[in-house]
């Protein structure tokens, strides 16, 4: 048993005392990849994606567009109508004649269309429609008022300052505007306009009287175009000749009548001749 040799000792003897190294696995060291060179900071901030910001902006614009369209087309009440200058029309008249949809939304009303519609009303002389911030529609109306009354084929008609027929009547007992006499017109309808000739001269005379002067004169007779006469309510006759300058003669006639009344004169007539005015006293 003492002569027993191990296999390792046997191998040593065969190879001259050297041992054959056994094959062993040697771990391989893995060399890490070289680090990427650091990028130099250029001093500029990194850009962030703008997609979300654009989406929010587009959404906001869409909401505003929907609101705007709703205000212009849906029956949503907005603002009010401010009616001024008239003693005849009411806001309900404006809504009815302007064909304005209710509830009133001033953004849905065309100011030019409303102005055109109201101007067709015989009660309206002039009309202006505008806007005031933020949501006010201004409607300014000048009423058509009667200036004189004249006889036509079936009765009497009221004329405004422009000679437009604005009303009719069968009786003149309670009329408080001057009467144009000496000429009978044909069949007249509301809205008809009378122009030309002695009617224009009579209206010209009345248009140039003051509001107080209009209360003084009760009649103007145009029967003789060369000898037009005006009459006061207390019976004073004022000769106007052929009425070549009614504007000037109206002011002169009003002053002469005022002077006669102030002085308590009893006159036969007054001659409102611009070149040589004359007062004919009663004897």
C-alpha positions as a Markdown table, in Angstrom:
| # | Residue | x | y | z |
|---|---|---|---|---|
| 1 | Unk | 0.0 | 0.0 | 0.0 |
| 2 | Unk | 3.0 | 2.2 | 0.7 |
| 3 | Unk | 4.0 | 1.9 | -3.0 |
| 4 | Unk | 0.7 | 3.2 | -4.3 |
| 5 | Unk | 1.1 | 6.4 | -6.3 |
| 6 | Unk | -1.6 | 8.8 | -7.2 |
| 7 | Unk | -2.4 | 9.6 | -10.7 |
| 8 | Unk | -1.0 | 13.1 | -10.3 |
| 9 | Unk | 2.4 | 11.7 | -9.1 |
| 10 | Unk | 2.4 | 9.4 | -12.1 |
| 11 | Unk | 2.0 | 12.2 | -14.4 |
| 12 | Unk | 4.8 | 14.2 | -12.7 |
| 13 | Unk | 7.2 | 11.3 | -13.3 |
| 14 | Unk | 6.2 | 11.0 | -16.9 |
| 15 | Unk | 6.8 | 14.6 | -17.6 |
| 16 | Unk | 9.9 | 15.1 | -15.7 |
| 17 | Unk | 8.3 | 16.3 | -12.5 |
| 18 | Unk | 6.2 | 19.0 | -14.3 |
| 19 | Unk | 2.5 | 19.0 | -14.2 |
| 20 | Unk | 0.4 | 19.7 | -17.2 |
| 21 | Unk | -1.8 | 22.6 | -16.4 |
| 22 | Unk | -5.4 | 21.7 | -16.7 |
| 23 | Unk | -7.5 | 23.7 | -19.0 |
| 24 | Unk | -9.3 | 26.4 | -17.1 |
| 25 | Unk | -11.7 | 29.2 | -18.2 |
| 26 | Unk | -10.1 | 32.6 | -17.7 |
| 27 | Unk | -12.6 | 35.3 | -17.3 |
| 28 | Unk | -12.5 | 37.9 | -20.1 |
| 29 | Unk | -12.6 | 41.5 | -18.8 |
| 30 | Unk | -15.1 | 43.5 | -20.9 |
| 31 | Unk | -13.8 | 46.9 | -21.7 |
| 32 | Unk | -16.6 | 49.4 | -21.3 |
| 33 | Unk | -17.3 | 51.5 | -24.4 |
| 34 | Unk | -15.7 | 54.9 | -24.4 |
| 35 | Unk | -18.0 | 57.6 | -23.2 |
| 36 | Unk | -19.5 | 59.9 | -25.8 |
| 37 | Unk | -17.9 | 63.2 | -25.9 |
| 38 | Unk | -20.0 | 65.8 | -24.0 |
| 39 | Unk | -21.8 | 68.2 | -26.2 |
| 40 | Unk | -20.9 | 71.7 | -25.8 |
| 41 | Unk | -23.6 | 73.9 | -24.4 |
| 42 | Unk | -24.4 | 76.5 | -27.1 |
| 43 | Unk | -26.2 | 78.7 | -24.6 |
| 44 | Unk | -29.6 | 78.1 | -26.2 |
| 45 | Unk | -32.6 | 76.7 | -24.4 |
| 46 | Unk | -34.0 | 73.4 | -25.5 |
| 47 | Unk | -37.1 | 73.8 | -27.6 |
| 48 | Unk | -40.2 | 72.3 | -26.1 |
| 49 | Unk | -42.9 | 70.8 | -28.2 |
| 50 | Unk | -45.7 | 73.4 | -29.0 |
| 51 | Unk | -48.4 | 71.0 | -30.0 |
| 52 | Unk | -50.3 | 71.3 | -26.8 |
| 53 | Unk | -50.2 | 75.2 | -26.9 |
| 54 | Unk | -51.5 | 75.2 | -30.4 |
| 55 | Unk | -54.3 | 72.8 | -29.6 |
| 56 | Unk | -55.4 | 75.0 | -26.7 |
| 57 | Unk | -55.4 | 78.1 | -28.9 |
| 58 | Unk | -57.4 | 76.4 | -31.6 |
| 59 | Unk | -59.9 | 75.1 | -29.0 |
| 60 | Unk | -60.3 | 78.6 | -27.6 |
| 61 | Unk | -60.8 | 80.1 | -31.0 |
| 62 | Unk | -63.4 | 77.5 | -31.7 |
| 63 | Unk | -65.3 | 78.3 | -28.5 |
| 64 | Unk | -65.3 | 82.0 | -29.4 |
| 65 | Unk | -66.5 | 81.3 | -32.9 |
| 66 | Unk | -69.4 | 79.2 | -31.6 |
| 67 | Unk | -70.3 | 82.0 | -29.1 |
| 68 | Unk | -70.1 | 84.6 | -31.8 |
| 69 | Unk | -72.3 | 82.7 | -34.2 |
| 70 | Unk | -74.8 | 82.1 | -31.4 |
| 71 | Unk | -75.1 | 85.8 | -30.7 |
| 72 | Unk | -75.7 | 86.6 | -34.4 |
| 73 | Unk | -78.1 | 83.8 | -35.2 |
| 74 | Unk | -79.8 | 82.3 | -32.2 |
| 75 | Unk | -82.7 | 84.1 | -30.4 |
| 76 | Unk | -80.6 | 85.3 | -27.5 |
| 77 | Unk | -81.6 | 88.7 | -25.9 |
| 78 | Unk | -78.7 | 91.2 | -26.1 |
| 79 | Unk | -78.8 | 95.0 | -25.7 |
| 80 | Unk | -81.7 | 97.4 | -26.1 |
| 81 | Unk | -83.2 | 100.0 | -28.4 |
| 82 | Unk | -82.9 | 103.6 | -27.3 |
| 83 | Unk | -85.7 | 105.6 | -29.0 |
| 84 | Unk | -85.3 | 109.4 | -28.9 |
| 85 | Unk | -86.7 | 112.6 | -30.4 |
| 86 | Unk | -90.3 | 111.4 | -31.1 |
| 87 | Unk | -93.5 | 112.0 | -29.4 |
| 88 | Unk | -95.5 | 109.7 | -31.7 |
| 89 | Unk | -93.6 | 106.5 | -32.1 |
| 90 | Unk | -93.0 | 103.9 | -29.4 |
| 91 | Unk | -90.4 | 101.2 | -29.1 |
| 92 | Unk | -93.1 | 98.6 | -30.0 |
| 93 | Unk | -93.7 | 100.6 | -33.2 |
| 94 | Unk | -90.0 | 100.4 | -34.1 |
| 95 | Unk | -90.0 | 96.6 | -33.4 |
| 96 | Unk | -93.1 | 96.1 | -35.5 |
| 97 | Unk | -92.2 | 98.3 | -38.5 |
| 98 | Unk | -88.6 | 97.2 | -38.4 |
| 99 | Unk | -89.7 | 93.5 | -38.4 |
| 100 | Unk | -87.4 | 92.9 | -35.5 |
| 101 | Unk | -87.4 | 89.4 | -34.0 |
| 102 | Unk | -88.0 | 89.0 | -30.3 |
| 103 | Unk | -86.3 | 88.7 | -27.9 |
| 104 | Unk | -84.4 | 91.8 | -29.2 |
| 105 | Unk | -80.8 | 91.1 | -30.1 |
| 106 | Unk | -79.2 | 94.3 | -31.4 |
| 107 | Unk | -76.4 | 92.4 | -33.1 |
| 108 | Unk | -79.0 | 90.8 | -35.4 |
| 109 | Unk | -80.5 | 94.2 | -36.5 |
| 110 | Unk | -79.4 | 95.9 | -39.6 |
| 111 | Unk | -79.3 | 99.6 | -38.8 |
| 112 | Unk | -79.5 | 100.7 | -42.5 |
| 113 | Unk | -82.5 | 98.4 | -43.1 |
| 114 | Unk | -84.3 | 99.6 | -40.0 |
| 115 | Unk | -83.7 | 103.2 | -41.0 |
| 116 | Unk | -85.1 | 102.6 | -44.4 |
| 117 | Unk | -88.2 | 100.9 | -43.1 |
| 118 | Unk | -88.9 | 103.6 | -40.5 |
| 119 | Unk | -88.5 | 106.4 | -43.1 |
| 120 | Unk | -91.5 | 105.0 | -44.9 |
| 121 | Unk | -93.8 | 105.7 | -41.9 |
| 122 | Unk | -95.8 | 108.8 | -42.8 |
| 123 | Unk | -95.4 | 110.0 | -39.2 |
| 124 | Unk | -91.7 | 110.2 | -39.6 |
| 125 | Unk | -90.0 | 113.2 | -41.1 |
| 126 | Unk | -86.3 | 112.1 | -40.6 |
| 127 | Unk | -84.8 | 109.1 | -38.9 |
| 128 | Unk | -81.2 | 108.1 | -37.9 |
| 129 | Unk | -80.2 | 104.7 | -36.7 |
| 130 | Unk | -76.8 | 104.2 | -35.1 |
| 131 | Unk | -75.0 | 102.1 | -32.5 |
| 132 | Unk | -73.5 | 103.0 | -29.1 |
| 133 | Unk | -71.1 | 100.8 | -27.2 |
| 134 | Unk | -71.5 | 98.2 | -26.1 |
| 135 | Unk | -74.9 | 96.9 | -27.1 |
| 136 | Unk | -77.2 | 99.9 | -27.7 |
| 137 | Unk | -79.1 | 100.6 | -30.9 |
| 138 | Unk | -79.9 | 104.3 | -31.2 |
| 139 | Unk | -83.0 | 105.4 | -33.1 |
| 140 | Unk | -83.4 | 109.1 | -33.4 |
| 141 | Unk | -86.7 | 110.2 | -35.0 |
| 142 | Unk | -88.0 | 113.7 | -36.0 |
| 143 | Unk | -91.8 | 113.6 | -36.1 |
| 144 | Unk | -93.6 | 114.9 | -39.2 |
| 145 | Unk | -95.8 | 117.8 | -38.0 |
| 146 | Unk | -98.5 | 119.6 | -39.9 |
| 147 | Unk | -97.7 | 123.1 | -41.2 |
| 148 | Unk | -100.8 | 123.9 | -43.2 |
| 149 | Unk | -104.1 | 122.6 | -44.4 |
| 150 | Unk | -105.5 | 122.8 | -47.9 |
| 151 | Unk | -108.7 | 121.8 | -49.6 |
| 152 | Unk | -108.7 | 118.8 | -51.9 |
| 153 | Unk | -111.4 | 117.0 | -53.9 |
| 154 | Unk | -113.1 | 115.3 | -50.9 |
| 155 | Unk | -112.2 | 117.4 | -48.0 |
| 156 | Unk | -109.0 | 118.9 | -46.5 |
| 157 | Unk | -105.5 | 117.5 | -46.2 |
| 158 | Unk | -102.7 | 118.4 | -43.8 |
| 159 | Unk | -99.3 | 119.2 | -45.3 |
| 160 | Unk | -96.0 | 119.1 | -43.6 |
| 161 | Unk | -93.1 | 121.6 | -44.3 |
| 162 | Unk | -92.1 | 119.7 | -47.4 |
| 163 | Unk | -95.7 | 119.6 | -48.9 |
| 164 | Unk | -96.2 | 115.9 | -48.0 |
| 165 | Unk | -99.8 | 114.9 | -47.3 |
| 166 | Unk | -99.8 | 113.4 | -43.8 |
| 167 | Unk | -103.5 | 113.4 | -42.8 |
| 168 | Unk | -107.0 | 114.3 | -43.9 |
| 169 | Unk | -110.1 | 115.7 | -42.4 |
| 170 | Unk | -113.6 | 116.7 | -43.3 |
| 171 | Unk | -113.9 | 119.6 | -40.9 |
| 172 | Unk | -111.6 | 122.5 | -40.1 |
| 173 | Unk | -113.4 | 123.8 | -37.0 |
| 174 | Unk | -110.7 | 122.8 | -34.6 |
| 175 | Unk | -107.7 | 123.2 | -36.9 |
| 176 | Unk | -104.8 | 125.2 | -35.3 |
| 177 | Unk | -102.5 | 125.4 | -38.4 |
| 178 | Unk | -102.8 | 128.1 | -41.1 |
| 179 | Unk | -105.2 | 127.4 | -44.0 |
| 180 | Unk | -104.1 | 127.8 | -47.6 |
| 181 | Unk | -107.0 | 129.1 | -49.6 |
| 182 | Unk | -107.7 | 130.3 | -53.1 |
| 183 | Unk | -106.9 | 126.9 | -54.7 |
| 184 | Unk | -108.6 | 123.5 | -54.6 |
| 185 | Unk | -106.4 | 120.5 | -55.3 |
| 186 | Unk | -107.5 | 117.1 | -56.8 |
| 187 | Unk | -107.8 | 113.8 | -55.0 |
| 188 | Unk | -104.8 | 113.4 | -52.7 |
| 189 | Unk | -103.6 | 110.4 | -50.8 |
| 190 | Unk | -101.5 | 110.0 | -47.7 |
| 191 | Unk | -97.8 | 110.3 | -48.7 |
| 192 | Unk | -98.5 | 112.3 | -51.8 |
| 193 | Unk | -96.1 | 115.3 | -52.3 |
| 194 | Unk | -97.3 | 118.6 | -53.6 |
| 195 | Unk | -94.7 | 120.7 | -55.4 |
| 196 | Unk | -94.6 | 123.7 | -57.6 |
| 197 | Unk | -96.6 | 126.9 | -58.1 |
| 198 | Unk | -98.3 | 128.9 | -55.4 |
| 199 | Unk | -98.5 | 126.0 | -52.9 |
| 200 | Unk | -94.7 | 126.1 | -52.7 |
| 201 | Unk | -94.8 | 129.9 | -52.2 |
| 202 | Unk | -97.4 | 129.6 | -49.4 |
| 203 | Unk | -95.3 | 126.8 | -47.7 |
| 204 | Unk | -92.2 | 128.9 | -48.1 |
| 205 | Unk | -93.8 | 131.8 | -46.3 |
| 206 | Unk | -95.0 | 129.6 | -43.4 |
| 207 | Unk | -91.7 | 127.8 | -43.1 |
| 208 | Unk | -89.9 | 131.1 | -42.5 |
| 209 | Unk | -92.2 | 132.2 | -39.7 |
| 210 | Unk | -91.1 | 131.7 | -36.1 |
| 211 | Unk | -93.1 | 129.3 | -33.9 |
| 212 | Unk | -94.8 | 132.3 | -32.4 |
| 213 | Unk | -95.4 | 133.8 | -35.9 |
| 214 | Unk | -97.2 | 130.6 | -37.0 |
| 215 | Unk | -99.7 | 131.1 | -34.1 |
| 216 | Unk | -100.3 | 134.7 | -35.4 |
| 217 | Unk | -101.3 | 133.9 | -39.0 |
| 218 | Unk | -104.4 | 131.9 | -39.7 |
| 219 | Unk | -104.6 | 132.0 | -43.5 |
| 220 | Unk | -102.7 | 132.6 | -46.7 |
| 221 | Unk | -104.6 | 133.2 | -49.9 |
| 222 | Unk | -103.0 | 132.2 | -53.2 |
| 223 | Unk | -106.0 | 132.8 | -55.5 |
| 224 | Unk | -104.3 | 135.6 | -57.3 |
| 225 | Unk | -100.6 | 134.7 | -58.0 |
| 226 | Unk | -99.8 | 138.4 | -58.4 |
| 227 | Unk | -101.6 | 139.5 | -55.2 |
| 228 | Unk | -100.9 | 136.9 | -52.5 |
| 229 | Unk | -102.3 | 137.8 | -49.1 |
| 230 | Unk | -101.8 | 136.5 | -45.6 |
| 231 | Unk | -104.3 | 137.1 | -42.7 |
| 232 | Unk | -103.7 | 137.2 | -39.0 |
| 233 | Unk | -106.1 | 135.6 | -36.5 |
| 234 | Unk | -107.3 | 139.0 | -35.4 |
| 235 | Unk | -108.1 | 140.2 | -39.0 |
| 236 | Unk | -105.0 | 142.1 | -40.1 |
| 237 | Unk | -104.3 | 141.7 | -43.9 |
| 238 | Unk | -100.7 | 141.5 | -45.1 |
| 239 | Unk | -100.1 | 142.0 | -48.8 |
| 240 | Unk | -97.2 | 139.8 | -50.2 |
| 241 | Unk | -97.5 | 140.7 | -53.9 |
| 242 | Unk | -96.2 | 138.0 | -56.2 |
| 243 | Unk | -94.2 | 136.4 | -53.4 |
| 244 | Unk | -90.9 | 136.8 | -55.1 |
| 245 | Unk | -89.0 | 136.5 | -51.8 |
| 246 | Unk | -91.2 | 134.7 | -49.3 |
| 247 | Unk | -88.4 | 134.1 | -46.9 |
| 248 | Unk | -87.7 | 137.8 | -46.4 |
| 249 | Unk | -91.3 | 138.8 | -46.6 |
| 250 | Unk | -92.3 | 136.3 | -43.9 |
| 251 | Unk | -89.8 | 137.9 | -41.4 |
| 252 | Unk | -90.9 | 141.4 | -42.4 |
| 253 | Unk | -94.6 | 140.6 | -42.1 |
| 254 | Unk | -94.1 | 139.1 | -38.7 |
| 255 | Unk | -92.2 | 142.1 | -37.5 |
| 256 | Unk | -94.8 | 144.5 | -38.9 |
| 257 | Unk | -97.7 | 142.7 | -37.3 |
| 258 | Unk | -95.8 | 142.7 | -34.0 |
| 259 | Unk | -95.1 | 146.4 | -34.2 |
| 260 | Unk | -98.7 | 147.2 | -35.0 |
| 261 | Unk | -100.0 | 145.3 | -32.0 |
| 262 | Unk | -97.4 | 146.8 | -29.7 |
| 263 | Unk | -98.4 | 150.3 | -30.7 |
| 264 | Unk | -102.1 | 149.5 | -30.7 |
| 265 | Unk | -102.7 | 150.8 | -34.3 |
| 266 | Unk | -105.9 | 150.3 | -36.2 |
| 267 | Unk | -104.8 | 149.3 | -39.7 |
| 268 | Unk | -106.5 | 148.6 | -43.0 |
| 269 | Unk | -103.7 | 146.5 | -44.3 |
| 270 | Unk | -99.9 | 146.0 | -44.2 |
| 271 | Unk | -97.7 | 145.8 | -47.4 |
| 272 | Unk | -94.7 | 143.6 | -46.8 |
| 273 | Unk | -92.8 | 144.9 | -49.7 |
| 274 | Unk | -89.1 | 144.5 | -49.0 |
| 275 | Unk | -88.2 | 147.6 | -51.0 |
| 276 | Unk | -90.8 | 149.9 | -49.4 |
| 277 | Unk | -92.9 | 148.3 | -46.6 |
| 278 | Unk | -96.1 | 150.2 | -45.9 |
| 279 | Unk | -98.8 | 150.4 | -43.2 |
| 280 | Unk | -102.2 | 151.6 | -44.3 |
| 281 | Unk | -104.0 | 153.0 | -41.3 |
| 282 | Unk | -107.8 | 153.1 | -41.0 |
| 283 | Unk | -109.3 | 156.5 | -41.3 |
